[in-house]
Amino acid sequence: MNNNNNHDNTVDIINNNTQRSQQFAAQQNLANQTTLITQGFCGVNNNIEKAILA
C-alpha cells in the first residue's frame, strides 16, 4: 500500500513538473511573439517617420 502511494506521488510530481514546463514554454512563446510584434511596429513607425521626413 505504501509502495503504491509513493508511486502515485512520484507520478503526480512528474505530471506537475510537466504542466509547469508546458506553462512556462507557453508564456515564453507569448513573450517572444509580443516582442516580435513590438519590434514590427517599431520598424513600421520608423519607416513612416522616414517617409514623412523625406
mmCIF entry with sequence, helices, sheets and N, C-alpha, C, O atoms, coordinates in Angstrom:
data_MODEL
# 
_entry.id   MODEL 
# 
_entity.id                         1 
_entity.type                       polymer 
_entity.pdbx_number_of_molecules   1 
# 
_entity_poly.entity_id                      1 
_entity_poly.type                           'polypeptide(L)' 
_entity_poly.nstd_linkage                   no 
_entity_poly.nstd_monomer                   no 
_entity_poly.pdbx_seq_one_letter_code       MNNNNNHDNTVDIINNNTQRSQQFAAQQNLANQTTLITQGFCGVNNNIEKAILA 
_entity_poly.pdbx_seq_one_letter_code_can   MNNNNNHDNTVDIINNNTQRSQQFAAQQNLANQTTLITQGFCGVNNNIEKAILA 
_entity_poly.pdbx_strand_id                 A 
# 
loop_
_entity_poly_seq.entity_id 
_entity_poly_seq.num 
_entity_poly_seq.mon_id 
_entity_poly_seq.hetero 
1 1  MET n 
1 2  ASN n 
1 3  ASN n 
1 4  ASN n 
1 5  ASN n 
1 6  ASN n 
1 7  HIS n 
1 8  ASP n 
1 9  ASN n 
1 10 THR n 
1 11 VAL n 
1 12 ASP n 
1 13 ILE n 
1 14 ILE n 
1 15 ASN n 
1 16 ASN n 
1 17 ASN n 
1 18 THR n 
1 19 GLN n 
1 20 ARG n 
1 21 SER n 
1 22 GLN n 
1 23 GLN n 
1 24 PHE n 
1 25 ALA n 
1 26 ALA n 
1 27 GLN n 
1 28 GLN n 
1 29 ASN n 
1 30 LEU n 
1 31 ALA n 
1 32 ASN n 
1 33 GLN n 
1 34 THR n 
1 35 THR n 
1 36 LEU n 
1 37 ILE n 
1 38 THR n 
1 39 GLN n 
1 40 GLY n 
1 41 PHE n 
1 42 CYS n 
1 43 GLY n 
1 44 VAL n 
1 45 ASN n 
1 46 ASN n 
1 47 ASN n 
1 48 ILE n 
1 49 GLU n 
1 50 LYS n 
1 51 ALA n 
1 52 ILE n 
1 53 LEU n 
1 54 ALA n 
# 
_struct_asym.id          A 
_struct_asym.entity_id   1 
# 
_struct_conf.conf_type_id            HELX_P 
_struct_conf.id                      HELX_P1 
_struct_conf.pdbx_PDB_helix_id       AA1 
_struct_conf.beg_label_comp_id       ASN 
_struct_conf.beg_label_asym_id       A 
_struct_conf.beg_label_seq_id        2 
_struct_conf.pdbx_beg_PDB_ins_code   ? 
_struct_conf.end_label_comp_id       LEU 
_struct_conf.end_label_asym_id       A 
_struct_conf.end_label_seq_id        53 
_struct_conf.pdbx_end_PDB_ins_code   ? 
_struct_conf.beg_auth_comp_id        ASN 
_struct_conf.beg_auth_asym_id        A 
_struct_conf.beg_auth_seq_id         2 
_struct_conf.end_auth_comp_id        LEU 
_struct_conf.end_auth_asym_id        A 
_struct_conf.end_auth_seq_id         53 
_struct_conf.pdbx_PDB_helix_class    1 
_struct_conf.details                 ? 
_struct_conf.pdbx_PDB_helix_length   52 
# 
_struct_conf_type.id          HELX_P 
_struct_conf_type.criteria    ? 
_struct_conf_type.reference   ? 
# 
loop_
_atom_site.group_PDB 
_atom_site.id 
_atom_site.type_symbol 
_atom_site.label_atom_id 
_atom_site.label_alt_id 
_atom_site.label_comp_id 
_atom_site.label_asym_id 
_atom_site.label_entity_id 
_atom_site.label_seq_id 
_atom_site.pdbx_PDB_ins_code 
_atom_site.Cartn_x 
_atom_site.Cartn_y 
_atom_site.Cartn_z 
_atom_site.occupancy 
_atom_site.B_iso_or_equiv 
_atom_site.pdbx_formal_charge 
_atom_site.auth_seq_id 
_atom_site.auth_comp_id 
_atom_site.auth_asym_id 
_atom_site.auth_atom_id 
_atom_site.pdbx_PDB_model_num 
ATOM 1   N N  . MET A 1 1  ? 0.837  -1.200 0.000   1.00 0.00 ? 1  MET A N  1 
ATOM 2   C CA . MET A 1 1  ? 0.000  0.000  0.000   1.00 0.00 ? 1  MET A CA 1 
ATOM 3   C C  . MET A 1 1  ? 0.877  1.257  0.000   1.00 0.00 ? 1  MET A C  1 
ATOM 4   O O  . MET A 1 1  ? 0.661  2.186  -0.778  1.00 0.00 ? 1  MET A O  1 
ATOM 5   N N  . ASN A 1 2  ? 1.855  1.259  0.880   1.00 0.00 ? 2  ASN A N  1 
ATOM 6   C CA . ASN A 1 2  ? 2.760  2.403  0.962   1.00 0.00 ? 2  ASN A CA 1 
ATOM 7   C C  . ASN A 1 2  ? 3.544  2.576  -0.338  1.00 0.00 ? 2  ASN A C  1 
ATOM 8   O O  . ASN A 1 2  ? 3.783  3.694  -0.794  1.00 0.00 ? 2  ASN A O  1 
ATOM 9   N N  . ASN A 1 3  ? 3.934  1.455  -0.916  1.00 0.00 ? 3  ASN A N  1 
ATOM 10  C CA . ASN A 1 3  ? 4.672  1.477  -2.177  1.00 0.00 ? 3  ASN A CA 1 
ATOM 11  C C  . ASN A 1 3  ? 3.834  2.106  -3.286  1.00 0.00 ? 3  ASN A C  1 
ATOM 12  O O  . ASN A 1 3  ? 4.330  2.906  -4.080  1.00 0.00 ? 3  ASN A O  1 
ATOM 13  N N  . ASN A 1 4  ? 2.568  1.734  -3.326  1.00 0.00 ? 4  ASN A N  1 
ATOM 14  C CA . ASN A 1 4  ? 1.646  2.305  -4.318  1.00 0.00 ? 4  ASN A CA 1 
ATOM 15  C C  . ASN A 1 4  ? 1.510  3.803  -4.130  1.00 0.00 ? 4  ASN A C  1 
ATOM 16  O O  . ASN A 1 4  ? 1.493  4.568  -5.094  1.00 0.00 ? 4  ASN A O  1 
ATOM 17  N N  . ASN A 1 5  ? 1.414  4.201  -2.896  1.00 0.00 ? 5  ASN A N  1 
ATOM 18  C CA . ASN A 1 5  ? 1.256  5.620  -2.574  1.00 0.00 ? 5  ASN A CA 1 
ATOM 19  C C  . ASN A 1 5  ? 2.478  6.413  -3.030  1.00 0.00 ? 5  ASN A C  1 
ATOM 20  O O  . ASN A 1 5  ? 2.342  7.509  -3.574  1.00 0.00 ? 5  ASN A O  1 
ATOM 21  N N  . ASN A 1 6  ? 3.658  5.865  -2.810  1.00 0.00 ? 6  ASN A N  1 
ATOM 22  C CA . ASN A 1 6  ? 4.888  6.520  -3.264  1.00 0.00 ? 6  ASN A CA 1 
ATOM 23  C C  . ASN A 1 6  ? 4.897  6.650  -4.782  1.00 0.00 ? 6  ASN A C  1 
ATOM 24  O O  . ASN A 1 6  ? 5.295  7.676  -5.335  1.00 0.00 ? 6  ASN A O  1 
ATOM 25  N N  . HIS A 1 7  ? 4.449  5.590  -5.439  1.00 0.00 ? 7  HIS A N  1 
ATOM 26  C CA . HIS A 1 7  ? 4.396  5.610  -6.910  1.00 0.00 ? 7  HIS A CA 1 
ATOM 27  C C  . HIS A 1 7  ? 3.440  6.701  -7.382  1.00 0.00 ? 7  HIS A C  1 
ATOM 28  O O  . HIS A 1 7  ? 3.764  7.460  -8.295  1.00 0.00 ? 7  HIS A O  1 
ATOM 29  N N  . ASP A 1 8  ? 2.261  6.782  -6.762  1.00 0.00 ? 8  ASP A N  1 
ATOM 30  C CA . ASP A 1 8  ? 1.275  7.801  -7.136  1.00 0.00 ? 8  ASP A CA 1 
ATOM 31  C C  . ASP A 1 8  ? 1.842  9.201  -6.931  1.00 0.00 ? 8  ASP A C  1 
ATOM 32  O O  . ASP A 1 8  ? 1.651  10.084 -7.767  1.00 0.00 ? 8  ASP A O  1 
ATOM 33  N N  . ASN A 1 9  ? 2.541  9.399  -5.813  1.00 0.00 ? 9  ASN A N  1 
ATOM 34  C CA . ASN A 1 9  ? 3.127  10.715 -5.533  1.00 0.00 ? 9  ASN A CA 1 
ATOM 35  C C  . ASN A 1 9  ? 4.172  11.086 -6.577  1.00 0.00 ? 9  ASN A C  1 
ATOM 36  O O  . ASN A 1 9  ? 4.248  12.234 -7.015  1.00 0.00 ? 9  ASN A O  1 
ATOM 37  N N  . THR A 1 10 ? 4.972  10.106 -6.969  1.00 0.00 ? 10 THR A N  1 
ATOM 38  C CA . THR A 1 10 ? 6.001  10.353 -7.989  1.00 0.00 ? 10 THR A CA 1 
ATOM 39  C C  . THR A 1 10 ? 5.355  10.730 -9.311  1.00 0.00 ? 10 THR A C  1 
ATOM 40  O O  . THR A 1 10 ? 5.806  11.657 -9.984  1.00 0.00 ? 10 THR A O  1 
ATOM 41  N N  . VAL A 1 11 ? 4.306  10.020 -9.682  1.00 0.00 ? 11 VAL A N  1 
ATOM 42  C CA . VAL A 1 11 ? 3.588  10.323 -10.931 1.00 0.00 ? 11 VAL A CA 1 
ATOM 43  C C  . VAL A 1 11 ? 2.995  11.724 -10.857 1.00 0.00 ? 11 VAL A C  1 
ATOM 44  O O  . VAL A 1 11 ? 3.056  12.478 -11.828 1.00 0.00 ? 11 VAL A O  1 
ATOM 45  N N  . ASP A 1 12 ? 2.421  12.074 -9.706  1.00 0.00 ? 12 ASP A N  1 
ATOM 46  C CA . ASP A 1 12 ? 1.849  13.417 -9.529  1.00 0.00 ? 12 ASP A CA 1 
ATOM 47  C C  . ASP A 1 12 ? 2.920  14.492 -9.693  1.00 0.00 ? 12 ASP A C  1 
ATOM 48  O O  . ASP A 1 12 ? 2.689  15.520 -10.330 1.00 0.00 ? 12 ASP A O  1 
ATOM 49  N N  . ILE A 1 13 ? 4.088  14.246 -9.114  1.00 0.00 ? 13 ILE A N  1 
ATOM 50  C CA . ILE A 1 13 ? 5.185  15.221 -9.199  1.00 0.00 ? 13 ILE A CA 1 
ATOM 51  C C  . ILE A 1 13 ? 5.645  15.371 -10.648 1.00 0.00 ? 13 ILE A C  1 
ATOM 52  O O  . ILE A 1 13 ? 5.871  16.487 -11.116 1.00 0.00 ? 13 ILE A O  1 
ATOM 53  N N  . ILE A 1 14 ? 5.783  14.258 -11.352 1.00 0.00 ? 14 ILE A N  1 
ATOM 54  C CA . ILE A 1 14 ? 6.202  14.301 -12.764 1.00 0.00 ? 14 ILE A CA 1 
ATOM 55  C C  . ILE A 1 14 ? 5.166  15.051 -13.593 1.00 0.00 ? 14 ILE A C  1 
ATOM 56  O O  . ILE A 1 14 ? 5.521  15.895 -14.416 1.00 0.00 ? 14 ILE A O  1 
ATOM 57  N N  . ASN A 1 15 ? 3.890  14.749 -13.380 1.00 0.00 ? 15 ASN A N  1 
ATOM 58  C CA . ASN A 1 15 ? 2.823  15.423 -14.128 1.00 0.00 ? 15 ASN A CA 1 
ATOM 59  C C  . ASN A 1 15 ? 2.816  16.916 -13.831 1.00 0.00 ? 15 ASN A C  1 
ATOM 60  O O  . ASN A 1 15 ? 2.641  17.738 -14.730 1.00 0.00 ? 15 ASN A O  1 
ATOM 61  N N  . ASN A 1 16 ? 3.008  17.258 -12.560 1.00 0.00 ? 16 ASN A N  1 
ATOM 62  C CA . ASN A 1 16 ? 3.017  18.659 -12.152 1.00 0.00 ? 16 ASN A CA 1 
ATOM 63  C C  . ASN A 1 16 ? 4.179  19.398 -12.803 1.00 0.00 ? 16 ASN A C  1 
ATOM 64  O O  . ASN A 1 16 ? 4.018  20.515 -13.294 1.00 0.00 ? 16 ASN A O  1 
ATOM 65  N N  . ASN A 1 17 ? 5.347  18.770 -12.804 1.00 0.00 ? 17 ASN A N  1 
ATOM 66  C CA . ASN A 1 17 ? 6.521  19.382 -13.428 1.00 0.00 ? 17 ASN A CA 1 
ATOM 67  C C  . ASN A 1 17 ? 6.320  19.542 -14.930 1.00 0.00 ? 17 ASN A C  1 
ATOM 68  O O  . ASN A 1 17 ? 6.733  20.541 -15.519 1.00 0.00 ? 17 ASN A O  1 
ATOM 69  N N  . THR A 1 18 ? 5.679  18.543 -15.545 1.00 0.00 ? 18 THR A N  1 
ATOM 70  C CA . THR A 1 18 ? 5.404  18.618 -16.986 1.00 0.00 ? 18 THR A CA 1 
ATOM 71  C C  . THR A 1 18 ? 4.475  19.786 -17.280 1.00 0.00 ? 18 THR A C  1 
ATOM 72  O O  . THR A 1 18 ? 4.700  20.543 -18.225 1.00 0.00 ? 18 THR A O  1 
ATOM 73  N N  . GLN A 1 19 ? 3.432  19.933 -16.470 1.00 0.00 ? 19 GLN A N  1 
ATOM 74  C CA . GLN A 1 19 ? 2.486  21.037 -16.657 1.00 0.00 ? 19 GLN A CA 1 
ATOM 75  C C  . GLN A 1 19 ? 3.174  22.382 -16.470 1.00 0.00 ? 19 GLN A C  1 
ATOM 76  O O  . GLN A 1 19 ? 2.933  23.328 -17.221 1.00 0.00 ? 19 GLN A O  1 
ATOM 77  N N  . ARG A 1 20 ? 4.033  22.455 -15.459 1.00 0.00 ? 20 ARG A N  1 
ATOM 78  C CA . ARG A 1 20 ? 4.760  23.714 -15.221 1.00 0.00 ? 20 ARG A CA 1 
ATOM 79  C C  . ARG A 1 20 ? 5.668  24.040 -16.393 1.00 0.00 ? 20 ARG A C  1 
ATOM 80  O O  . ARG A 1 20 ? 5.757  25.191 -16.820 1.00 0.00 ? 20 ARG A O  1 
ATOM 81  N N  . SER A 1 21 ? 6.342  23.020 -16.911 1.00 0.00 ? 21 SER A N  1 
ATOM 82  C CA . SER A 1 21 ? 7.244  23.218 -18.055 1.00 0.00 ? 21 SER A CA 1 
ATOM 83  C C  . SER A 1 21 ? 6.463  23.690 -19.278 1.00 0.00 ? 21 SER A C  1 
ATOM 84  O O  . SER A 1 21 ? 6.895  24.593 -19.994 1.00 0.00 ? 21 SER A O  1 
ATOM 85  N N  . GLN A 1 22 ? 5.308  23.065 -19.508 1.00 0.00 ? 22 GLN A N  1 
ATOM 86  C CA . GLN A 1 22 ? 4.480  23.444 -20.660 1.00 0.00 ? 22 GLN A CA 1 
ATOM 87  C C  . GLN A 1 22 ? 3.949  24.861 -20.490 1.00 0.00 ? 22 GLN A C  1 
ATOM 88  O O  . GLN A 1 22 ? 3.888  25.631 -21.449 1.00 0.00 ? 22 GLN A O  1 
ATOM 89  N N  . GLN A 1 23 ? 3.566  25.197 -19.263 1.00 0.00 ? 23 GLN A N  1 
ATOM 90  C CA . GLN A 1 23 ? 3.053  26.539 -18.993 1.00 0.00 ? 23 GLN A CA 1 
ATOM 91  C C  . GLN A 1 23 ? 4.149  27.581 -19.200 1.00 0.00 ? 23 GLN A C  1 
ATOM 92  O O  . GLN A 1 23 ? 3.914  28.642 -19.777 1.00 0.00 ? 23 GLN A O  1 
ATOM 93  N N  . PHE A 1 24 ? 5.350  27.259 -18.720 1.00 0.00 ? 24 PHE A N  1 
ATOM 94  C CA . PHE A 1 24 ? 6.475  28.186 -18.894 1.00 0.00 ? 24 PHE A CA 1 
ATOM 95  C C  . PHE A 1 24 ? 6.791  28.372 -20.376 1.00 0.00 ? 24 PHE A C  1 
ATOM 96  O O  . PHE A 1 24 ? 7.044  29.487 -20.832 1.00 0.00 ? 24 PHE A O  1 
ATOM 97  N N  . ALA A 1 25 ? 6.775  27.269 -21.121 1.00 0.00 ? 25 ALA A N  1 
ATOM 98  C CA . ALA A 1 25 ? 7.064  27.335 -22.558 1.00 0.00 ? 25 ALA A CA 1 
ATOM 99  C C  . ALA A 1 25 ? 6.026  28.199 -23.265 1.00 0.00 ? 25 ALA A C  1 
ATOM 100 O O  . ALA A 1 25 ? 6.364  28.991 -24.145 1.00 0.00 ? 25 ALA A O  1 
ATOM 101 N N  . ALA A 1 26 ? 4.768  28.046 -22.879 1.00 0.00 ? 26 ALA A N  1 
ATOM 102 C CA . ALA A 1 26 ? 3.694  28.836 -23.493 1.00 0.00 ? 26 ALA A CA 1 
ATOM 103 C C  . ALA A 1 26 ? 3.873  30.322 -23.170 1.00 0.00 ? 26 ALA A C  1 
ATOM 104 O O  . ALA A 1 26 ? 3.694  31.176 -24.038 1.00 0.00 ? 26 ALA A O  1 
ATOM 105 N N  . GLN A 1 27 ? 4.226  30.623 -21.921 1.00 0.00 ? 27 GLN A N  1 
ATOM 106 C CA . GLN A 1 27 ? 4.431  32.023 -21.529 1.00 0.00 ? 27 GLN A CA 1 
ATOM 107 C C  . GLN A 1 27 ? 5.627  32.622 -22.260 1.00 0.00 ? 27 GLN A C  1 
ATOM 108 O O  . GLN A 1 27 ? 5.593  33.777 -22.686 1.00 0.00 ? 27 GLN A O  1 
ATOM 109 N N  . GLN A 1 28 ? 6.681  31.827 -22.399 1.00 0.00 ? 28 GLN A N  1 
ATOM 110 C CA . GLN A 1 28 ? 7.884  32.297 -23.096 1.00 0.00 ? 28 GLN A CA 1 
ATOM 111 C C  . GLN A 1 28 ? 7.572  32.541 -24.567 1.00 0.00 ? 28 GLN A C  1 
ATOM 112 O O  . GLN A 1 28 ? 8.035  33.519 -25.154 1.00 0.00 ? 28 GLN A O  1 
ATOM 113 N N  . ASN A 1 29 ? 6.783  31.643 -25.160 1.00 0.00 ? 29 ASN A N  1 
ATOM 114 C CA . ASN A 1 29 ? 6.379  31.781 -26.560 1.00 0.00 ? 29 ASN A CA 1 
ATOM 115 C C  . ASN A 1 29 ? 5.575  33.061 -26.758 1.00 0.00 ? 29 ASN A C  1 
ATOM 116 O O  . ASN A 1 29 ? 5.784  33.796 -27.723 1.00 0.00 ? 29 ASN A O  1 
ATOM 117 N N  . LEU A 1 30 ? 4.652  33.318 -25.830 1.00 0.00 ? 30 LEU A N  1 
ATOM 118 C CA . LEU A 1 30 ? 3.829  34.529 -25.902 1.00 0.00 ? 30 LEU A CA 1 
ATOM 119 C C  . LEU A 1 30 ? 4.699  35.774 -25.767 1.00 0.00 ? 30 LEU A C  1 
ATOM 120 O O  . LEU A 1 30 ? 4.507  36.758 -26.481 1.00 0.00 ? 30 LEU A O  1 
ATOM 121 N N  . ALA A 1 31 ? 5.654  35.720 -24.847 1.00 0.00 ? 31 ALA A N  1 
ATOM 122 C CA . ALA A 1 31 ? 6.568  36.858 -24.660 1.00 0.00 ? 31 ALA A CA 1 
ATOM 123 C C  . ALA A 1 31 ? 7.376  37.108 -25.929 1.00 0.00 ? 31 ALA A C  1 
ATOM 124 O O  . ALA A 1 31 ? 7.574  38.256 -26.328 1.00 0.00 ? 31 ALA A O  1 
ATOM 125 N N  . ASN A 1 32 ? 7.840  36.040 -26.558 1.00 0.00 ? 32 ASN A N  1 
ATOM 126 C CA . ASN A 1 32 ? 8.611  36.173 -27.800 1.00 0.00 ? 32 ASN A CA 1 
ATOM 127 C C  . ASN A 1 32 ? 7.763  36.770 -28.915 1.00 0.00 ? 32 ASN A C  1 
ATOM 128 O O  . ASN A 1 32 ? 8.228  37.621 -29.673 1.00 0.00 ? 32 ASN A O  1 
ATOM 129 N N  . GLN A 1 33 ? 6.513  36.315 -29.009 1.00 0.00 ? 33 GLN A N  1 
ATOM 130 C CA . GLN A 1 33 ? 5.611  36.836 -30.041 1.00 0.00 ? 33 GLN A CA 1 
ATOM 131 C C  . GLN A 1 33 ? 5.344  38.316 -29.807 1.00 0.00 ? 33 GLN A C  1 
ATOM 132 O O  . GLN A 1 33 ? 5.318  39.109 -30.748 1.00 0.00 ? 33 GLN A O  1 
ATOM 133 N N  . THR A 1 34 ? 5.146  38.682 -28.536 1.00 0.00 ? 34 THR A N  1 
ATOM 134 C CA . THR A 1 34 ? 4.889  40.087 -28.186 1.00 0.00 ? 34 THR A CA 1 
ATOM 135 C C  . THR A 1 34 ? 6.082  40.950 -28.562 1.00 0.00 ? 34 THR A C  1 
ATOM 136 O O  . THR A 1 34 ? 5.924  42.055 -29.082 1.00 0.00 ? 34 THR A O  1 
ATOM 137 N N  . THR A 1 35 ? 7.274  40.440 -28.296 1.00 0.00 ? 35 THR A N  1 
ATOM 138 C CA . THR A 1 35 ? 8.500  41.174 -28.653 1.00 0.00 ? 35 THR A CA 1 
ATOM 139 C C  . THR A 1 35 ? 8.584  41.373 -30.158 1.00 0.00 ? 35 THR A C  1 
ATOM 140 O O  . THR A 1 35 ? 8.908  42.463 -30.627 1.00 0.00 ? 35 THR A O  1 
ATOM 141 N N  . LEU A 1 36 ? 8.290  40.314 -30.919 1.00 0.00 ? 36 LEU A N  1 
ATOM 142 C CA . LEU A 1 36 ? 8.354  40.409 -32.383 1.00 0.00 ? 36 LEU A CA 1 
ATOM 143 C C  . LEU A 1 36 ? 7.333  41.407 -32.912 1.00 0.00 ? 36 LEU A C  1 
ATOM 144 O O  . LEU A 1 36 ? 7.632  42.185 -33.817 1.00 0.00 ? 36 LEU A O  1 
ATOM 145 N N  . ILE A 1 37 ? 6.122  41.383 -32.344 1.00 0.00 ? 37 ILE A N  1 
ATOM 146 C CA . ILE A 1 37 ? 5.075  42.322 -32.778 1.00 0.00 ? 37 ILE A CA 1 
ATOM 147 C C  . ILE A 1 37 ? 5.511  43.754 -32.477 1.00 0.00 ? 37 ILE A C  1 
ATOM 148 O O  . ILE A 1 37 ? 5.363  44.646 -33.313 1.00 0.00 ? 37 ILE A O  1 
ATOM 149 N N  . THR A 1 38 ? 6.054  43.967 -31.267 1.00 0.00 ? 38 THR A N  1 
ATOM 150 C CA . THR A 1 38 ? 6.514  45.306 -30.869 1.00 0.00 ? 38 THR A CA 1 
ATOM 151 C C  . THR A 1 38 ? 7.626  45.789 -31.790 1.00 0.00 ? 38 THR A C  1 
ATOM 152 O O  . THR A 1 38 ? 7.626  46.940 -32.226 1.00 0.00 ? 38 THR A O  1 
ATOM 153 N N  . GLN A 1 39 ? 8.576  44.899 -32.085 1.00 0.00 ? 39 GLN A N  1 
ATOM 154 C CA . GLN A 1 39 ? 9.672  45.262 -32.992 1.00 0.00 ? 39 GLN A CA 1 
ATOM 155 C C  . GLN A 1 39 ? 9.126  45.582 -34.381 1.00 0.00 ? 39 GLN A C  1 
ATOM 156 O O  . GLN A 1 39 ? 9.612  46.484 -35.064 1.00 0.00 ? 39 GLN A O  1 
ATOM 157 N N  . GLY A 1 40 ? 8.110  44.830 -34.782 1.00 0.00 ? 40 GLY A N  1 
ATOM 158 C CA . GLY A 1 40 ? 7.485  45.073 -36.084 1.00 0.00 ? 40 GLY A CA 1 
ATOM 159 C C  . GLY A 1 40 ? 6.873  46.457 -36.156 1.00 0.00 ? 40 GLY A C  1 
ATOM 160 O O  . GLY A 1 40 ? 7.041  47.163 -37.150 1.00 0.00 ? 40 GLY A O  1 
ATOM 161 N N  . PHE A 1 41 ? 6.160  46.850 -35.101 1.00 0.00 ? 41 PHE A N  1 
ATOM 162 C CA . PHE A 1 41 ? 5.553  48.184 -35.068 1.00 0.00 ? 41 PHE A CA 1 
ATOM 163 C C  . PHE A 1 41 ? 6.623  49.268 -35.061 1.00 0.00 ? 41 PHE A C  1 
ATOM 164 O O  . PHE A 1 41 ? 6.468  50.305 -35.706 1.00 0.00 ? 41 PHE A O  1 
ATOM 165 N N  . CYS A 1 42 ? 7.703  49.025 -34.333 1.00 0.00 ? 42 CYS A N  1 
ATOM 166 C CA . CYS A 1 42 ? 8.803  49.998 -34.309 1.00 0.00 ? 42 CYS A CA 1 
ATOM 167 C C  . CYS A 1 42 ? 9.357  50.188 -35.712 1.00 0.00 ? 42 CYS A C  1 
ATOM 168 O O  . CYS A 1 42 ? 9.632  51.311 -36.135 1.00 0.00 ? 42 CYS A O  1 
ATOM 169 N N  . GLY A 1 43 ? 9.519  49.081 -36.429 1.00 0.00 ? 43 GLY A N  1 
ATOM 170 C CA . GLY A 1 43 ? 10.015 49.159 -37.798 1.00 0.00 ? 43 GLY A CA 1 
ATOM 171 C C  . GLY A 1 43 ? 9.067  49.929 -38.698 1.00 0.00 ? 43 GLY A C  1 
ATOM 172 O O  . GLY A 1 43 ? 9.507  50.743 -39.510 1.00 0.00 ? 43 GLY A O  1 
ATOM 173 N N  . VAL A 1 44 ? 7.770  49.682 -38.562 1.00 0.00 ? 44 VAL A N  1 
ATOM 174 C CA . VAL A 1 44 ? 6.757  50.373 -39.371 1.00 0.00 ? 44 VAL A CA 1 
ATOM 175 C C  . VAL A 1 44 ? 6.776  51.860 -39.048 1.00 0.00 ? 44 VAL A C  1 
ATOM 176 O O  . VAL A 1 44 ? 6.778  52.697 -39.951 1.00 0.00 ? 44 VAL A O  1 
ATOM 177 N N  . ASN A 1 45 ? 6.790  52.187 -37.752 1.00 0.00 ? 45 ASN A N  1 
ATOM 178 C CA . ASN A 1 45 ? 6.806  53.598 -37.342 1.00 0.00 ? 45 ASN A CA 1 
ATOM 179 C C  . ASN A 1 45 ? 8.056  54.304 -37.853 1.00 0.00 ? 45 ASN A C  1 
ATOM 180 O O  . ASN A 1 45 ? 7.998  55.458 -38.278 1.00 0.00 ? 45 ASN A O  1 
ATOM 181 N N  . ASN A 1 46 ? 9.171  53.612 -37.808 1.00 0.00 ? 46 ASN A N  1 
ATOM 182 C CA . ASN A 1 46 ? 10.430 54.177 -38.286 1.00 0.00 ? 46 ASN A CA 1 
ATOM 183 C C  . ASN A 1 46 ? 10.339 54.495 -39.775 1.00 0.00 ? 46 ASN A C  1 
ATOM 184 O O  . ASN A 1 46 ? 10.790 55.549 -40.224 1.00 0.00 ? 46 ASN A O  1 
ATOM 185 N N  . ASN A 1 47 ? 9.749  53.573 -40.534 1.00 0.00 ? 47 ASN A N  1 
ATOM 186 C CA . ASN A 1 47 ? 9.602  53.788 -41.981 1.00 0.00 ? 47 ASN A CA 1 
ATOM 187 C C  . ASN A 1 47 ? 8.646  54.934 -42.272 1.00 0.00 ? 47 ASN A C  1 
ATOM 188 O O  . ASN A 1 47 ? 8.869  55.707 -43.204 1.00 0.00 ? 47 ASN A O  1 
ATOM 189 N N  . ILE A 1 48 ? 7.581  55.049 -41.480 1.00 0.00 ? 48 ILE A N  1 
ATOM 190 C CA . ILE A 1 48 ? 6.622  56.153 -41.664 1.00 0.00 ? 48 ILE A CA 1 
ATOM 191 C C  . ILE A 1 48 ? 7.314  57.490 -41.399 1.00 0.00 ? 48 ILE A C  1 
ATOM 192 O O  . ILE A 1 48 ? 7.146  58.451 -42.149 1.00 0.00 ? 48 ILE A O  1 
ATOM 193 N N  . GLU A 1 49 ? 8.100  57.533 -40.310 1.00 0.00 ? 49 GLU A N  1 
ATOM 194 C CA . GLU A 1 49 ? 8.823  58.771 -39.983 1.00 0.00 ? 49 GLU A CA 1 
ATOM 195 C C  . GLU A 1 49 ? 9.788  59.150 -41.109 1.00 0.00 ? 49 GLU A C  1 
ATOM 196 O O  . GLU A 1 49 ? 9.892  60.321 -41.474 1.00 0.00 ? 49 GLU A O  1 
ATOM 197 N N  . LYS A 1 50 ? 10.485 58.169 -41.649 1.00 0.00 ? 50 LYS A N  1 
ATOM 198 C CA . LYS A 1 50 ? 11.423 58.432 -42.755 1.00 0.00 ? 50 LYS A CA 1 
ATOM 199 C C  . LYS A 1 50 ? 10.664 58.982 -43.964 1.00 0.00 ? 50 LYS A C  1 
ATOM 200 O O  . LYS A 1 50 ? 11.126 59.908 -44.632 1.00 0.00 ? 50 LYS A O  1 
ATOM 201 N N  . ALA A 1 51 ? 9.496  58.401 -44.235 1.00 0.00 ? 51 ALA A N  1 
ATOM 202 C CA . ALA A 1 51 ? 8.697  58.842 -45.387 1.00 0.00 ? 51 ALA A CA 1 
ATOM 203 C C  . ALA A 1 51 ? 8.213  60.277 -45.177 1.00 0.00 ? 51 ALA A C  1 
ATOM 204 O O  . ALA A 1 51 ? 8.213  61.077 -46.113 1.00 0.00 ? 51 ALA A O  1 
ATOM 205 N N  . ILE A 1 52 ? 7.800  60.602 -43.946 1.00 0.00 ? 52 ILE A N  1 
ATOM 206 C CA . ILE A 1 52 ? 7.312  61.959 -43.655 1.00 0.00 ? 52 ILE A CA 1 
ATOM 207 C C  . ILE A 1 52 ? 8.459  62.965 -43.785 1.00 0.00 ? 52 ILE A C  1 
ATOM 208 O O  . ILE A 1 52 ? 8.302  64.037 -44.369 1.00 0.00 ? 52 ILE A O  1 
ATOM 209 N N  . LEU A 1 53 ? 9.620  62.593 -43.225 1.00 0.00 ? 53 LEU A N  1 
ATOM 210 C CA . LEU A 1 53 ? 10.775 63.496 -43.263 1.00 0.00 ? 53 LEU A CA 1 
ATOM 211 C C  . LEU A 1 53 ? 11.305 63.668 -44.684 1.00 0.00 ? 53 LEU A C  1 
ATOM 212 O O  . LEU A 1 53 ? 11.852 64.716 -45.027 1.00 0.00 ? 53 LEU A O  1 
ATOM 213 N N  . ALA A 1 54 ? 11.142 62.643 -45.500 1.00 0.00 ? 54 ALA A N  1 
ATOM 214 C CA . ALA A 1 54 ? 11.625 62.724 -46.882 1.00 0.00 ? 54 ALA A CA 1 
ATOM 215 C C  . ALA A 1 54 ? 10.744 63.695 -47.656 1.00 0.00 ? 54 ALA A C  1 
ATOM 216 O O  . ALA A 1 54 ? 10.968 63.918 -48.846 1.00 0.00 ? 54 ALA A O  1 
# 
